[in-house]
């Protein structure tokens, strides 16, 4: 699958894919996570899957995740706080930050 967006940049549409390795499971035993991000101060986990259960997402799923990324990355700080307060989004903090 070509992850490039119309701009030609891998992350231009706000979705990046990362491999998560687990000790003793090898490459096929790893997981993939998809993150909506502006690569600065906004990082949203949006989807994950086991590599041995599926190879990738399809183009329809990618378009849907890009639309979701656009929505999430468009929230103002106040809108994000409201979504967290309403339990629509869950914030995961570093132990050293709150």
Phi and psi in degrees as a GROMACS rama.xvg file:
@    title "Ramachandran Plot"
@    xaxis  label "Phi"
@    yaxis  label "Psi"
@TYPE xy
-88.8825  115.446  UNK-2
-86.8024  0.11685  UNK-3
-70.3475  143.883  UNK-4
-94.0175  172.076  UNK-5
-54.1096  -25.7198  UNK-6
-76.633  -11.884  UNK-7
87.312  0.397812  UNK-8
-100.524  134.838  UNK-9
-53.5083  -45.0699  UNK-10
-103.41  10.9166  UNK-11
-62.0934  -28.1284  UNK-12
-96.0441  15.1497  UNK-13
85.2695  5.33872  UNK-14
-120.692  127.542  UNK-15
-123.529  152.001  UNK-16
-114.393  132.577  UNK-17
-128.289  145.205  UNK-18
-95.2318  134.78  UNK-19
-112.657  115.968  UNK-20
-92.3044  144.477  UNK-21
-118.614  134.062  UNK-22
-55.1142  132.054  UNK-23
79.0269  2.63253  UNK-24
-105.641  -8.80653  UNK-25
68.3788  179.851  UNK-26
-62.7843  -42.6528  UNK-27
-70.6985  -18.0813  UNK-28
-92.4759  9.98666  UNK-29
-88.7209  174.373  UNK-30
-117.8  160.928  UNK-31
-117.513  138.578  UNK-32
-123.001  144.663  UNK-33
-113.958  130.627  UNK-34
-124.773  131.971  UNK-35
-88.7559  124.255  UNK-36
-152.426  152.716  UNK-37
-98.8774  5.68388  UNK-38
59.4161  28.8616  UNK-39
-134.771  -92.2005  UNK-40
-114.064  7.07333  UNK-41
-126.653  119.835  UNK-42
-138.574  116.915  UNK-43
-122.568  122.295  UNK-44
-72.2859  122.9  UNK-45
-117.699  -19.9533  UNK-46
-167.663  150.602  UNK-47
-149.778  153.557  UNK-48
-157.43  155.482  UNK-49
-78.7504  132.856  UNK-50
-60.308  -33.1421  UNK-51
-78.5181  -8.2444  UNK-52
-97.5702  -27.3588  UNK-53
-159.762  148.092  UNK-54
-80.6134  -34.0119  UNK-55
-167.591  -177.411  UNK-56
-98.4204  160.491  UNK-57
-92.2084  174.64  UNK-58
-65.0678  -32.5988  UNK-59
-66.1951  -43.0737  UNK-60
-65.015  -40.8273  UNK-61
-61.3815  -44.4179  UNK-62
-60.7725  -41.3442  UNK-63
-64.8283  -41.5175  UNK-64
-68.1998  -34.779  UNK-65
-66.3176  -37.9194  UNK-66
-66.0755  -41.9454  UNK-67
-62.324  -43.9441  UNK-68
-58.8112  -43.2309  UNK-69
-58.843  -43.8155  UNK-70
-65.0376  -49.9481  UNK-71
-62.0384  -43.8452  UNK-72
-73.52  -14.2425  UNK-73
-86.6364  -10.8502  UNK-74
-65.2319  139.007  UNK-75
-75.6242  168.754  UNK-76
-59.5283  -41.7861  UNK-77
-66.1994  -39.4296  UNK-78
-64.8147  -39.6647  UNK-79
-62.6416  -44.5911  UNK-80
-59.0558  -41.066  UNK-81
-64.7953  -43.1159  UNK-82
-64.3355  -36.9231  UNK-83
-68.7034  -44.1817  UNK-84
-61.7066  -36.9023  UNK-85
-83.3205  3.25886  UNK-86
62.584  22.7951  UNK-87
-76.8345  -36.0056  UNK-88
-122.427  150.941  UNK-89
-115.846  128.061  UNK-90
-90.5066  132.71  UNK-91
-114.009  116.984  UNK-92
-104.888  151.58  UNK-93
-66.2776  142.386  UNK-94
-56.2382  -25.0242  UNK-95
-89.8667  -2.24433  UNK-96
-129.898  150.287  UNK-97
